[in-house]
Amino acid sequence: MAQSGTKRPADEDHTSVVKRVHFTRSVCSTSVISIAIGMHNIQLQLVSYRSNGSLFAAATDADQVEAQTLKWFAPKFTYHAFGIDEVIDSYVELNISVTFNAFDFRALLDIKFKEKEDTADDVVAKLASSLPQDFVQDKDEFVVALRKAATDFTCPPGNCIESYTTTAKNDEKPAGKRYFDIYECKLEDNEPAQKLFANLQTLSPWFIEGADAVDVMDPRWVIYLIYERTKAGSGAFCPVGFITVFKFCNPLGRKAAHCKPDHNETHRICQALIFPTYQRQGHAERLVHCIHAQAMANHYVYELTVEDPVPGFSCLRDLVDLKNCIKHEFFCLPPEASADASGTGRGTAVLTTADINAVQETLKLTHKQVQTCYEARKLTFVDQNDETQRKKFRLEVKKRLFRLHTEELDAMGSADRRKSFLETEYKRLETHYQLMALKLNLVNSSHS
């Protein structure tokens, strides 16, 4: 996922944190917090089962709740509320549930425990800044508001800019085709969207490390939301996830050789969150592709960028960009057939400035992304049984890596260390490119 904001200090990275138990009544906060999203026509009944796994809830009828078939998902991060150790002190059998109203994303906070000491942490106070401002602790009040929201709800705010269908897998419920809509919600002069996202974005810190809150009054922000459309009639929308995009004037755009004077906008993907039970179903790719299409169709956009992407989102971005290159026939010719394609972006003999400009003008990619797509596509034309071809490609990539990491390499004392570094980086890229080719079925028959 893309992420923004201040991360933990390097020496306090979450992978190295020991979640200390200070005494017998301390608990790990991620193990006692569960999150759910409540839909229309339900009688809320919070279940006591809690899991460390990622479970998602979208209850659509009372039977689900009464049968306790609601699914809950645990947060990935809680340090924003409970500190770097993610520990809650002085409780016995503590369980915390946060249920979101799926229509306006107001929240119900439910805290249960068997015992607590006088010195116990004030859980409500610690959680307050990580929840919607108007969260409640009264279940009846929440249910009344939920039913009213379901009655008043007609469709998500903004404009539906794309619809698509998927076919449920054998183990998915409901079976058959599933229908999804992507909504573009401009926050400028859009009070419903502002209120919705002010609440919705409180989910980000639980799943995106270092997530910053968006100023919903800033007109430069646009939110792209995915909803699943059900067959239940009024209010039959289930939230799937969202991506935030920040649009701003970039003076560098006007200086690019391929840009006209009014090509000066950069659209930056900042945060992306697909809710857990919708993950690994292709929705993030659909959403990124849709946002990319919007940028490509916008005359004023210079490029589409991503802010501090995590590795998984970087891989997704590379895949979408390579798909777009293939769709528009960029880098479609093998090196030996590229003699007459110089400057068009179609050949793979060598990547020239003119080639980069040609791709950027159409696809609004960054220079780095054009380079990535070129190398990934060129590798598919390399005969893996021909060591001469393989070496030539390897040296081309390593020369680029050398230029990219000049300062880092200069700081290495020995030639052996530099060679080892470049070889490691090359192997990482080669594996990544091969995986992309496999996903797009680009591996040619000459490969071993």
CORWO-V297296 format. One record per run of one state. SS is the DSSP state (hx for helix, st for strand, lp for the rest). FROM is the first residue (numbers start at 0). TO is the last residue. If there is no record, write none. Layout:
ss;from;to
SS;FROM;TO
SS;FROM;TO
//
This chain:
ss;from;to
lp;0;0
st;1;1
lp;2;8
hx;9;11
lp;12;12
hx;13;15
lp;16;25
st;26;27
hx;28;30
lp;31;31
st;32;37
lp;38;56
st;57;58
lp;59;60
hx;61;65
lp;66;71
st;72;72
lp;73;77
hx;78;81
lp;82;85
st;86;87
lp;88;89
st;90;91
lp;92;93
st;94;100
lp;101;105
st;106;111
lp;112;113
st;114;115
lp;116;121
hx;122;127
lp;128;134
st;135;135
lp;136;137
hx;138;151
lp;152;157
st;158;166
lp;167;175
st;176;185
lp;186;189
hx;190;206
lp;207;219
st;220;228
lp;229;235
st;236;248
lp;249;249
hx;250;254
lp;255;263
st;264;273
lp;274;274
hx;275;277
lp;278;281
hx;282;296
lp;297;299
st;300;305
lp;306;307
st;308;308
lp;309;309
hx;310;326
lp;327;333
hx;334;336
lp;337;351
hx;352;362
lp;363;365
hx;366;378
lp;379;385
hx;386;403
lp;404;404
hx;405;409
lp;410;413
hx;414;438
lp;439;447
//
